[in-house]
Amino acid sequence: MKVFFSIIKNKYVITVVALIVWLSFFDKNDFATQMDLSSKVKKLESERDYYIKAITDTKKEITELQTDSTNLEKFARENYLMKKDNEDVFVIVKK
């Protein structure tokens, strides 16, 4: 017991313990803040991966539209409801 109390009364041990408690709970970079920032980083990385994939898909689609006129015509018909002069367009909406 005396050894335990002598260690606790040591000013260096008290200082180190107080520093650890301060850095763990009261500092601006405490554990809760670090966990929150870590989750935000993971979320942003997943969003970045999604947008990189979307960009590559869009670039692929653009090159297909620029190289093949049948793909361009199909794209215009499906997305912008364009038609030729002698055609009728029927839009079917699924419920």
C-alpha positions as CSV (number, residue, x, y, z in Angstrom):
1,M,0.0,0.0,0.0
2,K,2.8,2.4,0.8
3,V,4.4,1.8,-2.6
4,F,1.0,2.5,-4.3
5,F,0.5,5.8,-2.4
6,S,4.1,6.9,-3.0
7,I,3.6,6.3,-6.7
8,I,0.3,8.2,-6.7
9,K,1.8,11.1,-4.7
10,N,4.7,11.4,-7.3
11,K,4.3,14.7,-9.1
12,Y,5.4,13.3,-12.4
13,V,2.8,10.5,-12.3
14,I,0.1,13.0,-11.4
15,T,1.2,15.3,-14.2
16,V,1.2,12.5,-16.8
17,V,-2.2,11.2,-15.7
18,A,-3.6,14.7,-15.8
19,L,-2.1,15.3,-19.3
20,I,-3.6,12.0,-20.6
21,V,-7.0,12.8,-19.2
22,W,-6.9,16.4,-20.6
23,L,-5.8,15.2,-24.1
24,S,-8.4,12.3,-24.1
25,F,-11.5,14.2,-23.0
26,F,-11.1,18.0,-22.9
27,D,-8.8,18.9,-25.8
28,K,-10.1,20.0,-29.2
29,N,-8.7,16.8,-30.7
30,D,-10.3,14.4,-28.1
31,F,-11.4,10.9,-28.9
32,A,-15.0,11.8,-29.8
33,T,-13.8,14.4,-32.3
34,Q,-11.4,12.0,-33.8
35,M,-14.1,9.3,-34.2
36,D,-16.4,11.9,-35.8
37,L,-13.7,13.1,-38.2
38,S,-12.8,9.5,-39.1
39,S,-16.4,8.7,-40.0
40,K,-16.6,11.8,-42.1
41,V,-13.5,10.9,-43.9
42,K,-14.9,7.4,-44.7
43,K,-18.1,8.9,-46.0
44,L,-16.3,11.4,-48.2
45,E,-14.0,8.7,-49.6
46,S,-17.1,6.6,-50.5
47,E,-18.6,9.7,-52.2
48,R,-15.4,10.3,-54.0
49,D,-15.4,6.7,-55.3
50,Y,-19.0,7.1,-56.5
51,Y,-18.3,10.3,-58.3
52,I,-15.1,8.9,-59.9
53,K,-17.2,6.0,-61.2
54,A,-19.9,8.4,-62.4
55,I,-17.3,10.5,-64.3
56,T,-15.8,7.5,-66.0
57,D,-19.2,6.2,-67.0
58,T,-20.2,9.6,-68.4
59,K,-16.9,9.9,-70.3
60,K,-17.6,6.5,-71.8
61,E,-21.1,7.5,-72.8
62,I,-19.9,10.7,-74.4
63,T,-17.3,8.9,-76.5
64,E,-20.0,6.4,-77.6
65,L,-22.3,9.3,-78.5
66,Q,-19.6,11.1,-80.5
67,T,-18.5,8.1,-82.4
68,D,-21.7,6.3,-83.4
69,S,-24.7,8.2,-84.8
70,T,-27.1,5.4,-84.0
71,N,-26.3,5.7,-80.3
72,L,-26.8,9.4,-80.5
73,E,-30.2,9.0,-82.1
74,K,-31.2,6.4,-79.5
75,F,-30.0,8.7,-76.7
76,A,-32.0,11.6,-78.1
77,R,-35.1,9.5,-78.5
78,E,-35.0,8.0,-75.0
79,N,-33.9,11.0,-73.0
80,Y,-35.3,14.0,-74.8
81,L,-38.3,12.4,-76.6
82,M,-37.1,13.6,-80.0
83,K,-38.7,12.1,-83.1
84,K,-38.4,12.2,-86.8
85,D,-41.0,14.2,-88.8
86,N,-43.1,11.2,-89.9
87,E,-43.2,9.4,-86.5
88,D,-45.4,9.5,-83.4
89,V,-44.0,9.1,-79.9
90,F,-45.9,7.2,-77.2
91,V,-44.6,7.5,-73.6
92,I,-45.5,4.5,-71.4
93,V,-45.4,5.2,-67.7
94,K,-45.2,2.2,-65.4
95,K,-47.0,2.5,-62.1
